[in-house]
Amino acid sequence: MKKNTAAKKEDKSSPRLQKTKPVFVYGNYRKYYGYRLNHTMEEDPRLKVFKREWFENKDCLDIGCNQGLVTINIAKKFHCQSIVGIDIDRGLVEDAKCNLRNMARKKQSQEILAKVSVPDGSNTGDLTDLKVPRTSNEENLNTQSCSSQDLLQRVSFRCENFVENMRGGSVKYDTILCLSVTKWIHLNWGDDGLVTLFVKMWRLLKPGGVLLLEPQPWTSYKNNRLVSEVMTIYLLYNTSD
């Protein structure tokens, strides 16, 4: 009996049974917006400081879009002419496309309700109890000129490694967003990767275009400094006697 108990304990501690913690080499967290945003927040706080003139009727590019929530909400709130979200993680890009479809369907439902609901309550038939969901004045203003079909036409996502490869290099953008991305490029491609990033963004910006850059602080490098082979080799080389 003792031998069997010991064998069971060994099985439980076997490496095959231990769950390995996923490593997000490129910062491609699946629940990025979950831990970044407080659950009480209605929208990403970065949207509150963005100016309408940076996006309205503009062609925009969002580098490292993750699940695309900021990308989609920029299109909804500021009515950009087009916005392309790119990310190195194919799974996140598929999530972004799914989020876009879901938001478009939700918006379409609101549009249908708005058409069948009459303000003075004079609906006929079985539609008398239908009501339009209450929204703020700002949200009403923003949704008037951005229908569900507009959203699907204005927003697109694709999987891209911006540092190593970027399709459509001849396309120019009025506004480029690079939010919380520079650290991961630095960790994986070193200083040369950062130089490549800025050169490509400069080439893709139209004259007088806007670059919105959100760098991560140096303190945030500590927990992820060994996440890539490039940085591991760099640290070993520079700390060896």
Rosetta blueprint (number, residue, H / E / L):
1 M L
2 K H
3 K H
4 N H
5 T H
6 A H
7 A H
8 K H
9 K H
10 E H
11 D H
12 K H
13 S L
14 S L
15 P L
16 R L
17 L L
18 Q L
19 K L
20 T L
21 K L
22 P L
23 V L
24 F L
25 V L
26 Y L
27 G L
28 N L
29 Y L
30 R L
31 K L
32 Y H
33 Y H
34 G H
35 Y H
36 R H
37 L L
38 N L
39 H L
40 T L
41 M L
42 E L
43 E L
44 D L
45 P H
46 R H
47 L H
48 K H
49 V H
50 F L
51 K L
52 R H
53 E H
54 W H
55 F L
56 E E
57 N L
58 K L
59 D E
60 C E
61 L E
62 D E
63 I E
64 G L
65 C L
66 N L
67 Q L
68 G L
69 L H
70 V H
71 T H
72 I H
73 N H
74 I H
75 A H
76 K H
77 K H
78 F H
79 H L
80 C E
81 Q L
82 S E
83 I E
84 V E
85 G E
86 I E
87 D E
88 I L
89 D L
90 R H
91 G H
92 L H
93 V H
94 E H
95 D H
96 A H
97 K H
98 C H
99 N H
100 L H
101 R H
102 N H
103 M H
104 A H
105 R H
106 K H
107 K H
108 Q H
109 S H
110 Q H
111 E H
112 I H
113 L H
114 A H
115 K H
116 V H
117 S L
118 V L
119 P L
120 D L
121 G L
122 S L
123 N L
124 T L
125 G H
126 D H
127 L H
128 T L
129 D L
130 L L
131 K L
132 V L
133 P L
134 R L
135 T L
136 S L
137 N H
138 E H
139 E H
140 N H
141 L H
142 N H
143 T H
144 Q H
145 S L
146 C L
147 S L
148 S H
149 Q H
150 D H
151 L H
152 L H
153 Q H
154 R H
155 V E
156 S E
157 F E
158 R E
159 C E
160 E L
161 N L
162 F L
163 V L
164 E L
165 N L
166 M L
167 R L
168 G L
169 G L
170 S L
171 V L
172 K L
173 Y E
174 D E
175 T E
176 I E
177 L E
178 C E
179 L E
180 S L
181 V L
182 T H
183 K H
184 W H
185 I H
186 H H
187 L H
188 N H
189 W H
190 G H
191 D H
192 D H
193 G H
194 L H
195 V H
196 T H
197 L H
198 F H
199 V H
200 K H
201 M H
202 W H
203 R H
204 L H
205 L E
206 K E
207 P E
208 G E
209 G E
210 V E
211 L E
212 L E
213 L E
214 E E
215 P L
216 Q L
217 P L
218 W H
219 T H
220 S H
221 Y H
222 K H
223 N H
224 N H
225 R L
226 L L
227 V L
228 S L
229 E H
230 V H
231 M H
232 T H
233 I H
234 Y H
235 L H
236 L H
237 Y H
238 N H
239 T H
240 S L
241 D L
